[in-house]
């Protein structure tokens, strides 16, 4: 018996099943951009689920996002992610593929940590402009990172340290930095940051990585 769907958004491919991908939203919450991304993944044959870590709350301003992310219970978020992974695995049990995580900013932070704390659950990790703790000793995943050249929220030297830590842990890793971009360059609803060319390149690279 499969578990009931946790709070979140599910996108199912036309075939009814596919390789499972868990999408972890940025500090804005589970907005239309994340739902649209799930649909894009489903159109490529993936079974995509985005848990709602804010349980119904969404922000569209930095001030609102700071308030929501600042009030987030980290332990509850970890539990929500674990529940979502279980749900996704149950619905993709016949796919023959491992689980991938895609994390944006806040979601990237959880993706980094979860890949190390739950190594048996995560095979691939894609992060967009978000850093995390440098501890990958237990991880069994491969990693793809998309980072902005001009990002006041993430330190380039720290990102470089993360890459070295992954290499030292023997994990397959590729980091890309996109010239002329800033934080949120992948998100079309952030008109002040969206970069269509960089977003398309990052999407193409993500699909190639997921399919490898």
C-alpha positions as CSV (number, residue, x, y, z in Angstrom):
1,X,0.0,0.0,0.0
2,X,1.5,3.3,-1.0
3,X,1.5,6.3,1.3
4,X,-0.7,9.3,0.7
5,X,0.8,12.3,-1.1
6,X,2.6,14.7,1.3
7,X,2.0,18.5,0.9
8,X,3.5,19.4,-2.4
9,X,3.2,19.2,-6.2
10,X,3.4,16.1,-8.3
11,X,4.0,16.0,-12.1
12,X,3.6,12.6,-13.8
13,X,4.9,11.8,-17.3
14,X,2.6,10.6,-20.0
15,X,3.8,7.0,-19.5
16,X,2.6,7.1,-15.9
17,X,6.0,6.5,-14.3
18,X,9.6,7.5,-14.8
19,X,12.9,8.2,-13.0
20,X,12.1,10.0,-9.7
21,X,13.2,13.6,-9.2
22,X,12.6,15.5,-6.0
23,X,12.6,19.3,-6.5
24,X,13.4,21.5,-3.4
25,X,12.1,25.0,-3.7
26,X,13.9,28.3,-3.0
27,X,13.1,30.6,-0.1
28,X,10.1,31.9,-2.1
29,X,8.2,28.6,-1.4
30,X,6.4,26.3,-3.7
31,X,5.5,28.8,-6.4
32,X,4.4,28.5,-10.0
33,X,8.0,28.5,-11.2
34,X,8.7,25.3,-9.3
35,X,5.5,23.7,-10.4
36,X,6.3,24.6,-14.0
37,X,9.8,23.0,-13.6
38,X,8.1,19.8,-12.4
39,X,6.0,19.8,-15.5
40,X,9.0,20.4,-17.7
41,X,10.7,17.4,-16.0
42,X,7.5,15.3,-16.5
43,X,7.5,16.2,-20.2
44,X,11.0,14.8,-20.4
45,X,9.8,11.5,-18.9
46,X,10.6,12.1,-15.2
47,X,8.3,11.6,-12.2
48,X,8.8,14.9,-10.4
49,X,7.6,15.9,-6.9
50,X,8.2,19.2,-5.1
51,X,7.4,19.1,-1.4
52,X,5.9,22.3,0.1
53,X,8.3,23.0,3.0
54,X,6.2,26.1,3.9
55,X,2.9,24.3,3.9
56,X,0.9,26.7,1.8
57,X,2.9,29.9,2.3
58,X,4.5,31.7,-0.7
59,X,6.5,34.9,-0.9
60,X,7.2,37.1,-3.8
61,X,9.4,39.7,-2.1
62,X,12.8,39.3,-0.5
63,X,11.4,40.6,2.8
64,X,8.6,38.0,2.7
65,X,11.0,35.2,1.7
66,X,13.4,36.2,4.5
67,X,10.5,35.9,7.0
68,X,9.4,32.5,5.8
69,X,12.9,31.0,5.6
70,X,13.8,32.5,8.9
71,X,10.8,30.8,10.5
72,X,11.4,27.5,8.9
73,X,11.8,24.5,11.3
74,X,14.8,22.7,9.9
75,X,14.0,19.4,11.6
76,X,10.4,19.5,10.2
77,X,11.8,20.4,6.8
78,X,14.1,17.4,6.9
79,X,11.1,15.2,7.9
80,X,9.1,16.6,5.1
81,X,11.8,15.8,2.6
82,X,12.3,12.2,3.9
83,X,8.5,11.7,3.7
84,X,8.5,13.0,0.1
85,X,11.4,10.8,-0.9
86,X,9.5,7.8,0.4
87,X,6.4,8.8,-1.4
88,X,8.3,9.4,-4.7
89,X,10.1,6.1,-4.4
90,X,6.8,4.2,-3.9
91,X,5.3,5.8,-7.0
92,X,8.5,5.2,-9.1
93,X,9.2,1.7,-7.7
94,X,9.2,0.1,-11.2
95,X,11.2,2.8,-12.9
96,X,14.6,1.1,-12.4
97,X,16.2,4.4,-11.7
98,X,17.7,6.0,-8.6
99,X,16.5,9.2,-7.0
100,X,17.7,12.7,-8.1
101,X,17.5,15.9,-6.1
102,X,17.2,19.3,-7.6
103,X,17.6,22.2,-5.1
104,X,17.3,25.9,-5.6
105,X,19.0,28.2,-3.1
106,X,17.3,27.3,0.2
107,X,16.4,23.9,-1.4
108,X,20.1,23.5,-2.5
109,X,21.1,23.7,1.2
110,X,18.8,20.8,2.1
111,X,19.9,18.9,-1.0
112,X,23.6,19.1,0.0
113,X,22.9,17.9,3.5
114,X,20.4,15.2,2.6
115,X,22.7,13.6,0.1
116,X,25.3,13.0,2.9
117,X,22.9,12.2,5.7
118,X,20.8,9.8,3.6
119,X,23.3,8.4,1.1
120,X,21.2,5.3,0.3
121,X,18.4,7.5,-0.9
122,X,20.1,9.9,-3.3
123,X,22.0,9.1,-6.5
124,X,22.2,12.5,-8.2
125,X,22.1,16.1,-7.0
126,X,21.6,19.2,-9.0
127,X,22.0,22.6,-7.2
128,X,21.2,26.1,-8.4
129,X,23.1,28.9,-6.7
130,X,23.1,27.4,-3.2
131,X,25.8,26.3,-0.8
132,X,25.8,23.9,2.1
133,X,27.9,22.2,4.7
134,X,31.3,20.8,3.6
135,X,30.9,17.1,4.6
136,X,30.5,14.5,2.0
137,X,32.2,11.6,3.6
138,X,29.1,9.4,3.5
139,X,27.6,10.5,0.2
140,X,27.2,8.1,-2.7
141,X,25.8,10.7,-5.1
142,X,27.2,12.5,-8.2
143,X,26.8,16.3,-8.3
144,X,26.1,19.1,-10.8
145,X,26.2,22.7,-9.7
146,X,25.0,25.9,-11.4
147,X,26.3,29.1,-9.9
148,X,26.1,32.8,-10.7
149,X,29.1,34.9,-11.5
150,X,27.8,37.8,-9.5
151,X,26.1,36.5,-6.4
152,X,26.0,38.5,-3.1
153,X,24.3,35.5,-1.4
154,X,27.1,33.0,-2.0
155,X,30.8,33.3,-1.6
156,X,32.8,32.1,-4.6
157,X,35.7,30.9,-2.5
158,X,33.3,28.8,-0.4
159,X,31.8,27.2,-3.5
160,X,35.3,26.4,-4.6
161,X,36.0,24.7,-1.2
162,X,32.8,22.7,-1.6
163,X,34.0,21.5,-5.0
164,X,37.4,20.4,-3.5
165,X,35.6,18.7,-0.6
166,X,33.5,16.7,-3.1
167,X,36.6,15.7,-5.1
168,X,38.4,14.7,-1.9
169,X,35.4,12.5,-1.0
170,X,35.7,10.8,-4.4
171,X,32.4,12.1,-5.6
172,X,31.8,12.8,-9.3
173,X,31.2,16.6,-9.5
174,X,30.9,19.3,-12.1
175,X,30.4,22.9,-11.2
176,X,29.4,25.6,-13.8
177,X,29.6,29.4,-13.3
178,X,27.5,31.4,-15.6
179,X,29.1,34.7,-16.7
180,X,27.1,37.9,-16.2
181,X,24.4,36.2,-14.0
182,X,23.2,36.8,-10.5
183,X,21.3,34.8,-8.0
184,X,17.9,33.5,-9.3
185,X,19.1,33.6,-13.0
186,X,17.2,30.4,-13.7
187,X,13.8,31.6,-12.4
188,X,11.7,33.4,-15.1
189,X,9.5,35.1,-12.5
190,X,12.5,37.0,-11.1
191,X,12.5,39.6,-13.9
192,X,15.5,41.5,-12.4
193,X,17.7,38.4,-12.4
194,X,16.4,36.0,-15.1
195,X,18.9,35.2,-17.8
196,X,17.2,33.2,-20.6
197,X,20.4,32.1,-22.3
198,X,22.1,30.9,-19.1
199,X,18.8,29.3,-17.9
200,X,18.5,27.3,-21.1
201,X,22.2,26.2,-20.9
202,X,21.7,25.1,-17.3
203,X,18.5,23.2,-18.2
204,X,20.3,21.4,-21.1
205,X,23.2,20.5,-18.8
206,X,20.7,19.3,-16.1
207,X,18.9,17.0,-18.5
208,X,22.2,15.6,-19.8
209,X,23.3,14.9,-16.2
210,X,20.0,13.3,-15.2
211,X,20.1,11.1,-18.2
212,X,23.7,10.0,-17.8
